[in-house]
Amino acid sequence: MRRPKGIKTKKSAAKRFKITATGKVLRSRAGKRHLPQSKMRSAGRSLRGTTTVHPTDEYRIKQSMPFTR
Protein backbone atom coordinates (compact mmCIF):
# COMPACT_ATOMS: atom_id res chain seq x y z
CA MET A 1 0.00 0.00 0.00
CA ARG A 2 1.26 3.47 -0.86
CA ARG A 3 1.94 5.90 1.96
CA PRO A 4 -0.53 8.81 1.95
CA LYS A 5 1.03 12.15 1.13
CA GLY A 6 1.03 14.79 3.83
CA ILE A 7 0.28 12.59 6.83
CA LYS A 8 3.05 12.79 9.41
CA THR A 9 3.52 11.42 12.89
CA LYS A 10 3.49 14.05 15.64
CA LYS A 11 6.92 13.49 17.13
CA SER A 12 5.97 15.04 20.47
CA ALA A 13 3.29 12.36 20.88
CA ALA A 14 5.59 9.59 19.65
CA LYS A 15 8.13 10.45 22.36
CA ARG A 16 5.52 10.44 25.14
CA PHE A 17 3.27 7.50 24.29
CA LYS A 18 3.55 3.91 23.11
CA ILE A 19 0.78 1.93 21.41
CA THR A 20 0.66 -1.79 22.19
CA ALA A 21 -0.18 -4.56 19.74
CA THR A 22 -3.73 -4.71 21.09
CA GLY A 23 -4.23 -0.96 20.59
CA LYS A 24 -3.86 0.30 24.15
CA VAL A 25 -1.94 3.54 24.70
CA LEU A 26 0.73 3.56 27.42
CA ARG A 27 2.14 6.60 29.20
CA SER A 28 4.60 7.26 32.00
CA ARG A 29 3.36 8.60 35.29
CA ALA A 30 3.64 12.28 36.16
CA GLY A 31 5.43 13.70 39.18
CA LYS A 32 8.79 11.94 39.18
CA ARG A 33 11.01 14.52 37.46
CA HIS A 34 12.13 16.72 40.34
CA LEU A 35 11.91 17.25 44.12
CA PRO A 36 12.02 13.54 45.06
CA GLN A 37 13.22 14.31 48.58
CA SER A 38 9.90 15.93 49.50
CA LYS A 39 7.87 12.94 48.31
CA MET A 40 7.27 9.75 50.24
CA ARG A 41 9.44 6.81 49.27
CA SER A 42 6.36 4.71 48.61
CA ALA A 43 5.09 7.41 46.24
CA GLY A 44 8.33 7.24 44.28
CA ARG A 45 7.99 3.48 43.97
CA SER A 46 4.41 3.77 42.78
CA LEU A 47 5.48 6.18 40.03
CA ARG A 48 7.64 3.53 38.34
CA GLY A 49 6.66 1.90 35.09
CA THR A 50 3.86 2.81 32.73
CA THR A 51 0.09 2.95 32.88
CA THR A 52 -2.67 3.12 30.30
CA VAL A 53 -4.14 6.37 29.03
CA HIS A 54 -7.77 7.17 29.84
CA PRO A 55 -10.11 6.06 27.01
CA THR A 56 -11.29 9.63 26.37
CA ASP A 57 -7.75 10.66 25.41
CA GLU A 58 -6.86 7.57 23.36
CA TYR A 59 -8.53 8.83 20.17
CA ARG A 60 -6.52 12.07 20.00
CA ILE A 61 -3.24 10.29 20.65
CA LYS A 62 -3.92 7.68 17.98
CA GLN A 63 -4.75 10.45 15.50
CA SER A 64 -1.35 12.00 16.21
CA MET A 65 0.39 8.68 15.50
CA PRO A 66 -1.19 7.38 12.28
CA PHE A 67 1.41 4.71 11.43
CA THR A 68 1.38 2.80 14.71
CA ARG A 69 -1.85 0.85 14.23
C-alpha positions as CSV (number, residue, x, y, z in Angstrom):
1,M,0.0,0.0,0.0
2,R,1.3,3.5,-0.9
3,R,1.9,5.9,2.0
4,P,-0.5,8.8,1.9
5,K,1.0,12.1,1.1
6,G,1.0,14.8,3.8
7,I,0.3,12.6,6.8
8,K,3.1,12.8,9.4
9,T,3.5,11.4,12.9
10,K,3.5,14.0,15.6
11,K,6.9,13.5,17.1
12,S,6.0,15.0,20.5
13,A,3.3,12.4,20.9
14,A,5.6,9.6,19.7
15,K,8.1,10.4,22.4
16,R,5.5,10.4,25.1
17,F,3.3,7.5,24.3
18,K,3.6,3.9,23.1
19,I,0.8,1.9,21.4
20,T,0.7,-1.8,22.2
21,A,-0.2,-4.6,19.7
22,T,-3.7,-4.7,21.1
23,G,-4.2,-1.0,20.6
24,K,-3.9,0.3,24.2
25,V,-1.9,3.5,24.7
26,L,0.7,3.6,27.4
27,R,2.1,6.6,29.2
28,S,4.6,7.3,32.0
29,R,3.4,8.6,35.3
30,A,3.6,12.3,36.2
31,G,5.4,13.7,39.2
32,K,8.8,11.9,39.2
33,R,11.0,14.5,37.5
34,H,12.1,16.7,40.3
35,L,11.9,17.2,44.1
36,P,12.0,13.5,45.1
37,Q,13.2,14.3,48.6
38,S,9.9,15.9,49.5
39,K,7.9,12.9,48.3
40,M,7.3,9.8,50.2
41,R,9.4,6.8,49.3
42,S,6.4,4.7,48.6
43,A,5.1,7.4,46.2
44,G,8.3,7.2,44.3
45,R,8.0,3.5,44.0
46,S,4.4,3.8,42.8
47,L,5.5,6.2,40.0
48,R,7.6,3.5,38.3
49,G,6.7,1.9,35.1
50,T,3.9,2.8,32.7
51,T,0.1,3.0,32.9
52,T,-2.7,3.1,30.3
53,V,-4.1,6.4,29.0
54,H,-7.8,7.2,29.8
55,P,-10.1,6.1,27.0
56,T,-11.3,9.6,26.4
57,D,-7.7,10.7,25.4
58,E,-6.9,7.6,23.4
59,Y,-8.5,8.8,20.2
60,R,-6.5,12.1,20.0
61,I,-3.2,10.3,20.6
62,K,-3.9,7.7,18.0
63,Q,-4.8,10.4,15.5
64,S,-1.3,12.0,16.2
65,M,0.4,8.7,15.5
66,P,-1.2,7.4,12.3
67,F,1.4,4.7,11.4
68,T,1.4,2.8,14.7
69,R,-1.8,0.9,14.2
